[in-house]
Amino acid sequence: MKTFTTPRVAVVGATGAVGTTMLSILEERGFPVSDLRLMASARSAGSVISTQWGEVVVEDLATADPAGIDIALFSAGGSRSAEHAPRFVEAGATVIDNSSAFRMDDDVPLVVANVNDAAIRQHDGIVANPNCTTMTLLMAAGPLHKVAGLKTLIASSYQSVSGSGQTGIRQLESEIDFFNKDRSALVSGAWEEPEGDLYSRPIGYNVLPLAGSITAAGYTDEEWKLVNETRKILDRKSIAVEPTCVRVPVMVGHGIAATMWFDRVMDLDEAVAVLGTAEGIQLWDDRKVPTPLDSAGIDDVLIGRLRETAGHLGGISLFAIGDNLRKGAALNAVELAELLID
C-alpha cells in the first residue's frame, strides 16, 4: 500500500454537498495537504473557492490533468467516477471514491473507518466509500459482529433528503413552503401536488416508503446496497439481510432501526460494553433519544434504543443515526485518506 507524508490532494466534485463538506473536514482535521486542487463539472469550472491553503480555482474535471496528485477524493457521481477515476490511478493517484461505481468490484476494498480498516491495504489504486446508510448501520453492527458474528439483520432506514444532494434539500424546502400556504389541506386531504419530480411522491410533511429506484425482486437499489455492502464490509456472504429504505422530510441525518441476531446469544450488558467502547460512536441511554437534529454537523454516529429482542430471543435491537454528509460520506473518505498517511 502506497503511503504519503504530505500528499497533494484533489477534491473531485468540490462544489457539491459532499464535496464542500470534504473540504471543510480536511481543514477541521488538519489534514497535511501540501497542494490542493479542486475539480467539478464545466458549469462550476473557473469559480474560486477560499480555503486555508489559499484561493483555489475550480478546474473542469473533463479536461483536468491528474498528473502529480497523490490522493483524489471523488464525489462526482457514479458515471463520472467510472469515467475519470481510472485515469487518475494511471497518473499515480490513489482514488477514494464516494459513488457506487466500484463498491462491489472484487478488486476494490469497501471500507468503513473504525470497522474494517485493514481492508484498505488491499487496494490497487481505488478505495470505495460505502453507501451513507450502510455506513451508519455498520458503525453499530460492525463492533457487535466482531465479537459475536452477525447472522441475521432486519434494517429499516429513515433517510434524509440531503442523500439526494442539494436538489433534495431544495425540494423539501420548496414543498414545505408550498404546503404552508394551506396547512389545513394536509388534515382534510384536500392538498394539491407540489411541483417537482425528484421523488415519486411529495416529501414535505410526508414519508416515502421508497428510497431509491425499484430493481430486482421489488427491492430498491438503496435496499440492495444495504444487503450487498454489509456482507462485503463484514466479509461474510451468509448474513441474511432484510432491508426497507424510507425517505423522510429531514434535512440531514440517516437513521436505521436494526434488529440483529448472532452466532450466539447476545444480551444487553454485552452489547452496551461493546458499543460503549467502540470508536466513532456515542451510546445514548433511554433518557435521551438520538435524532437527526442531534446528529447534524457531528462526526460520531449516535446509537440509542438499545434493547434485547422480545419476539425471537437472543438478539439486539437498536436505532443508529448519523450525519450522512459527514460520516456517511465526506468524513469517512477523509478518514480513509488518513489511513494512507505515513
N, C-alpha and C positions, 0 to 999 in steps of 0.2 A: 504494500500500500504506500503510495506516494504521500509524504507529509511536507508541511511548509512551516516556515517561521513567521515571516511577514508577507503573506500572499497578496498577489494582485487579484482583485475581486471584481467580478461583473455581476450586476443585478439585472436580470432579463425579465421584462415586464414591469419595469421600475415605476410606472405611473399608475398601475392598477392597485386595487385594495390590498392585496397580499404583498405586492412589490414595495409599496410605500411603507408597509409595516416591517418588511425585511430590513429596509434601510434604517428605520428608527431603532430596530433591535440591534443591528450592527453597532450603532452609536451607543446605545444604552449599555451594552455588554463590553464595550471597549475592545471590539474585535480588532486584531492587529493588521489592519489594511495598509499596505504600502502604496497602493494605487487603486482608485475606484473608477469603474466605468459603468454607466447606466444605459440600458437599451430598452426600446419599446417599438411599437408599430410606427409606420411612417407618419401617422396622424400626430404622434407626440414628438417625433424627432425634431430636434432644434430647440426644444424648450430647455430652460436652465433650472436646475434644482440645487438649492443651497444645502450643503452637508458640512459636517465637521472637518471634512477633507477638502473643503473649498467648493466653489461653484462648478457644477458638472453639467455639461451639455449632453442631453439625451441623444443617443445615436439610433439610427434606423437598424433594427435587428436584421432585416433582409440583406443589407449591404455592409454591415459592420464586419471588420476583420478581427477574428478572435485571437490572433497571434499575441502571445505574451500574457494571456490570462491564466492564472493558476486555478482559481475556484470560480465557477459560474453558478449563481443561484437563479434557477429558472422558475418563473411563474407567469408564463405567457400562453398557457392553454396547450392541450394535447397535440393539436396539429402542428403548431409552431415548434414544440419540443421535439416531435418526431422528425421534423424537417431540419432543425438547426442544431440540436444537441450533438449529433454525431460529428458535425464539422468542428464544433468546439473541442470535442475529445481528440479529433485528429490533429488539432493545433496545439495539443498538450494540456488542455484544461481538464479538471475534474468537475463534472456537472452534477449538481444536486437538484433534481427535478421535482417540482410540486404537482405536476399533472399526472394523469392516468396512463400516459403513453408507454411507460416502461415498467409499471409496477408488477405486472405478472410475467415479465420476461425472466426466464430461469437464470439468466446470466447477470441479472441486475438485483443487488440486495435491496430489500424493502425494510427500512429501519425506523424504529421509534426510539429516540434517545431516552436512556434510562430503562429500556425494556430489552432490546436485543442489539446493544452497541457493537458487540463483536462481529456482527454480520457485515459491518461496513468494510472490514478487512478484505472481503472477497470481491470488492468492486473492480471493474475493469474500465473505469472511466466515467461511469454513470451510477449514481446512487438515487433511489426513488424515495420520495416522501409519501407516506400513506395518505389515504383519504382522511379529511378532517374528522369525520365521525368515527372511523376506525381508530384514529389516533387517540381521541378522548377515551373511548372504550378500553383500549389496550393499556392505558395508564393504570386502569383499575384491574383489568383481567390479567395483565402480564405478571405482576408480582404474585398473585394467587396461583397462577399456572405454574410458576417456577417451583413452588413448594408442594403442590398437590396434583398437578396435571389436569388441565381443563379438558373436560369430556363433552359436556353439553352446554350450549349457550342460547338463551332466548333474549333477544335485544330489540327494544323499540326506541327509535331515535326521535328527538324533538329538535329539528334543525332550523337555525335562524336564516333569515333572508340574505345575510351577507355571504352565505355559502354560494349564492348566485352572483357575487361580486357587487360592484357599485350599482349595477342595474337592479338587483334585488332590493337594495336599500331604497333606491329612488321609487321603486314600485310600491313598497309598503308605505312610504311617506305620502305618495300620491293618493293611494286608496284610503288611508286614514283621513286625509283632508276631504276626500270625496264623500265618505260616509258621515263625517262630522256635520255636513250640511243638513242632514236629516237623520239623526240617530234613532228617532222613533221608528223609522222604517226597518231598522235591524231587529226590532222587537216584534213588529206586526207582520214581517215577511214581505213588506211592500218595497223592499230595496231594489235598486236598479244596478245592472252590471257596470262596474267602472271600466275605464279604458285600460288597455294594456293586455298583452297576451303572453307575458313571461311564464306565468303559471296556468295550470289547467282550470283553476277556479280562483276567485278573489282570495287574497291573503290577508287584507285588512280586516281586523276583528274576526278572523276566521282561522280554521285549522284544516290543512290539506293532508289527508292520509295517503299522499302520493308525493314523495320526494324523488326526483329523477325521472327517467323515462322507462316505460314498460319494456321489458326484454323477455328473456326466456322464462317459461313456466308461470307467467303472470307477475314475476318479481321485477322491481326496477333495477336499473344499473347501480343505484346507490345501495340497494339491498344486497346485490351480488358482491359489491365491494366489501361489505361487512363480512360476508361468508369467506370469500377467497383471500382477502388480505389478512384476516385474522389467522387463518390456517398457515399462511406463508410466514408471517411475522413470528408466530409461536412455534413454527417448524413442526406442525402436527396436522397432517391432512385428514385425520379421522375425526376432528372436532365437529360435532353436529351443531350447526348454527341455524337458528330460526329468526330471521330479521323482519322488521317492519319499520320503514322510514317515513317520518311525518314532517311536513313543513309547518312552522308556527310563526305567528306575527311578532317576532323578536328580532331586534337589530343584530345583535352579536351573541354568540353562545350556543353551542350544540350540546344538548343533553341526551343521555342514554339511560333508560331504565333497563337493567340487566339482571337476569337470574341465571346462575351458573351452578353446575354440578361437576364434580371432580372424580379422579380415580379412587378417591377415598372420601369419607365423610369429613366435612369441614364445619367447625362450629364458630359461633360469633367471636369468641375470645381469640381464636387463632387468626381469623380474618382481620380483627382490629389490630392485633400485634403485627401482622404482615403489612397492612396498608398504612398503619401509623408510623412506620419507619421507612417507607418507600420514598425514593427521590422524586421530586416534581409533582407531588400531590399534597393536598390538605384534607385530612379526615375530619369531617364535621359531625358533631353529635346530634341527637334528635331534637335538641332545643333550638337548633339553628339550621334551617333548611337551605341548602345551596341552590341558588337560582341563576339564570343567565345574567341578571344585573350584577350579581356578586362576581361572576367570572370575567366580566368585561375589563379588558386592559391589564390583566394579570397573567403571569406565566404559569402558575400552578393549575392543575385540574382539581376541582373540588369534588369530594365524594361524601355523600350522606345517605340517609335512609337505609343504613347497613343493618341487615337482619337475616336470621336463618329462614329457610324456606318453610312454608306452612303446609303445602299440599304434598308434594313429593319431597320427603325429608332428606336432610343431609347436604343441602346446598346453601348458597348465599345469594341474597338479592340486594341490590344497591342502586343508587342513582348517581351518575357522574356527569359533571358539566364543565366545559372548558371553552375559552375564547377561541373560536375556530379560525380567526385571523392570526392568532399568536401560536399557541401550542399546536393547534390544528393545522398550521401551515408554516407561517414565517419563522416562528421561534424554533420549531423542530429542524427546519432547514439550516438555520444558523448553528444550532446545537450540533448537527451533523458536521457542519464545516469546522466546528471547534474540535471534533474528533480527528480532523486531518491536520491539526496544528501540532508541530513538533515541540 
